[in-house]
Amino acid sequence: MKKPELLSPAGNFTKLKIALDYGADAVYASVASFSLRTRSAREFDLESFKEAIDYTHEKGKKFYATINAFPFNSQIEPLKCHLQTISAMKPDGFIIATPGVMSLAKQIAPEIEVHLSTQANVMNYLDAKIYHDMGASRIVVAREMNLKDVIKIKEFLPNLEIEIFVHGSMCFAYSGRCLVSSVQSGRMSNRGSCANDCRFKYELYAKNPDSGTLFRLEEDPEGGTHIMNSKDLNLSAHIDDIIKAGVIDSFKVEGRTKSEYYAACATRAYRMAIDDAMSGNFEISKYQFELNTLKNRGFTDGYLVHRPFERADTQNHISSLEEGTHQVHSISEDGEFFKCKFKIVPDEAYEIVAPLDAKIDECDNEIGKIYKQNGKFWLVFKQLISKKGKTLDEIHSGNENEMKLPIKMPEFSFLRKEIV
């Protein structure tokens, strides 16, 4: 079987490092200009973007630069300069959404691969062929695509790489081509400044035109109605079958605006799923457990294995966001301290989450005990001691003190505890 690439989001340099450490084969990121994620893209300036590309290549991994906004005429000249600047940094590919920008990229940097964004709505082999003929080496197919149709594209165009989204936030609009944010707040989603209006709670009314009587339609009197709030995509249970189809070259995780823990956990879960599928040890419950620890809007397997008209469960009508199953605390990059996100008390066990190939040592000292049980590592604090040497009875969210760990932990590790 062909082993697909695992492509993870890099909202900033730290998340990029985390994604690579937790098993990503490639990352995608952007600077603020000409990206669909201008808020997260501000985390990078041109200097740090170049540094990130070089760092990725030093790790033997690939870096794709996202230039997938829909430019107006007034932006064409700045876009040319932007393409020249980014191409000089030698990314492994551009992610582009429009034929005009693709043509421009091929003129300016013919040596850099072009990957066609999902925003281009490719649904069939005829459209795929046009973009392939124009120079696209890979297409990120529309999220409305069915696996059978993806197979058909691959049969027709065997040299065209195909990438699919496997996890992350979903836009309720067709292939993300939404105008609600533009109408309500003047923030244009297809130019990178979506206000996520689909996640808002709304009040709906029915009016009788004859009497003028107005009735409020409600799902939750206090919470309103989340009529456009799509559940998050989660294809982890289908990775084995998708790989066996033999047509997917890259599995993409959405999430440049998500947390560092999201970058770690989602990458880790799909790294395990891909590797296990390749070795014949696929275990759905293991990946689902990991992904359920993330904040989410509920999960759906989207349309890759079901036709759209077969689905009636892709919307979360209850809330815009739900807590995951676990509270998570981040460990410092040097592995010697941690910060509390929720609550930590002595004498309770916290699971240690680290990159899959990281080495964790067991220990038992005055600060705490680290031990292995059922294939996982756990930490029980005996004392909570701050970096400045102050001892605390317990720590709550909002405490900015860095707290000591019993021993040095692997870089970019986390502590987590199930919410009960």
Salt bridges, closest charged atoms under 4 A:
GLU5 OE1 - ARG138 NH1 2.93
ASP21 OD1 - LYS59 NZ 3.73
ASP25 OD2 - ARG271 NH1 3.14
ASP54 OD2 - LYS50 NZ 2.63
GLU77 OE2 - LYS80 NZ 3.14
ASP92 OD2 - HIS57 NE2 2.68
GLU113 OE1 - HIS115 NE2 2.97
ASP133 OD2 - LYS129 NZ 2.78
ASP149 OD2 - ARG307 NH1 3.06
GLU161 OE1 - ARG138 NH2 2.90
GLU163 OE1 - ARG138 NH1 2.71
GLU163 OE2 - LYS252 NZ 3.40
GLU203 OE2 - ARG216 NH2 3.61
GLU218 OE1 - ARG216 NH1 2.54
GLU219 OE2 - HIS317 ND1 3.62
ASP232 OD1 - ARG297 NH1 3.23
ASP240 OD2 - LYS244 NZ 3.32
ASP249 OD1 - LYS2 NZ 3.17
ASP249 OD2 - LYS154 NZ 2.78
GLU254 OE2 - ARG37 NH2 3.61
GLU254 OE1 - LYS258 NZ 3.52
ASP275 OD1 - LYS3 NZ 2.98
ASP275 OD1 - ARG271 NH2 3.13
ASP276 OD2 - LYS286 NZ 2.79
GLU290 OE2 - ARG268 NH1 3.05
GLU290 OE2 - ARG416 NH2 2.87
ASP301 OD2 - HIS238 NE2 3.13
ASP301 OD1 - HIS306 ND1 3.53
ASP301 OD1 - ARG311 NH1 2.47
ASP313 OD1 - ARG311 NH2 2.63
GLU323 OE2 - LYS295 NZ 3.84
GLU333 OE2 - LYS17 NZ 3.82
GLU348 OE1 - LYS417 NZ 3.75
GLU351 OE1 - ARG416 NE 2.96
ASP361 OD1 - LYS359 NZ 2.28
ASP364 OD1 - LYS382 NZ 2.42
GLU394 OE2 - HIS396 NE2 2.41
GLU400 OE1 - LYS339 NZ 3.38
GLU402 OE1 - LYS387 NZ 3.15
